[in-house]
Amino acid sequence: MKDVNDVDQERLTTIDGEQLKRRYDLEKPDNQDRRNGYALVNVLSREAFEAEHIPGSINIPRGREEQFEQRFDKAKEIVVYCASFECDASAAVASRLAERGFTTVRDYEGGMGDWKVSGNPVEP
């Protein structure tokens, strides 16, 4: 697990690929509603997002955390992901969101690498 030492663990958790796939199959992400459902957010650069991403996800690059506040209620469940287990962008964004008062943030640590290896759909 990535280092999130100073963040309230009840507000910041991880989600693995199997859990995300089950959730995704039952309920697609809702990135439009401020409060309901869950948001699925790729935190890599716009170029990386445009090259490939999980279908239904949106892009809010690392360093633009204020966009989460503009777009979502702090109680909305937000799942963030980046490139792979080796990439720390999603953990960093998840930590910053928790520090900003978001109450249900999940880090999909495996990111695109894990998603693709599991045979899940990808969009360019």
N, C-alpha and C positions, 0 to 999 in steps of 0.2 A: 504494500500500500504506500502511496506517496505521502510525503511529509505534510501533515496538516495540523501541526502541533498546537497552534494557538486558536483553533476554530472549534466551536461547540460541535461535538460529534453527533448530536441529535439532529442538527440542521444540515450536516454534510456527511453523506454516505456514498458508497460506491454501488454500482449496479453492474453485474456481469453480462456477457453476451447472451447467455441463455435467458436470463431474467428480462433483458430488454427485448429480445425476440418474442417471448411470450406476451409481454405487454403490448408490443407493436402489432402482433397478430390479433389481439383482442380489441385494441383501441389505437387508432392512428393518432399521431401527435396533433395537437391543436395549438398552433403557433399564432393564431389570430385572436382568440379569446383571452382577455387580460387575466381572468381568474380561473376558469374551468379547464379540465383536462390537464395534459402535461405538454410542455414545450420540449422539443428536441433540437439542440443547438450545436452546430459545428463551430468550434472556436478558432479554427485555422484561418489563414489568409483567404481573401476572396478568390485568388487564383487557385489555391488548393481545393477550395469548396467547389469551384466551377469544374475542376478536373474530375472530381468524384465526391459523392456524399451519400449518406443514407437517405433514401426517398422519404419525402415529407419533412426533412429537417430544414432549418434555416441557418444562415450564417451571421454570426456576430463575432468578429475577430477578437482575440485576446487583446486587452488594452482598451476595449470599447465597452466596458462594463456598464457605463451610464446608459447605454441603449437598452439593457435589460430593465432598468428602472423606468425608462420611458415606455416600454412595451408591455411589461408584465407587473401584476400585483405581487407583492413580496410573499404572499402565501401560495402562489401557483407553484406546482411541481415543475422543476426544470432539470432536464437531463442534458449534460454537456459532454462532448466528446472531441477528441483530436485525432492524431494519426495512428498511435500505437501505444503499447505499454511503456515504451521508451520515451515517449513524448510527455512532457509535463504541463503542456498548455491547459488541458482541461482541469487538472488538479489546481493549478494556479487560479484559473477563472472561478472554479467552484469555491475555493477559499475566499476569494475577494467578494463573491456574491453573498456568502454567509456573513462576512464582515459587514456588508452593506445592509444586512437585515433580512435577506431572503431565508425563508424557514424550511424549505424542502428542496434541497439541491442534491442531485445525484451525479457522480462522476463515472462515466463509462470509460474506465481506464484502458481497455483494449482498443478502443477507437476503431478507425477504418480498417486497420490491419486485421484485428480480431473478427470484425464483422464480415469481411471478405473471405477470410480463411474458413469461416463457418458456412460459406455458401449462401449468404444472405444477399438480397438485391442491392444494387448500387446504381446510382444515377450519375451521368456525366454533367 
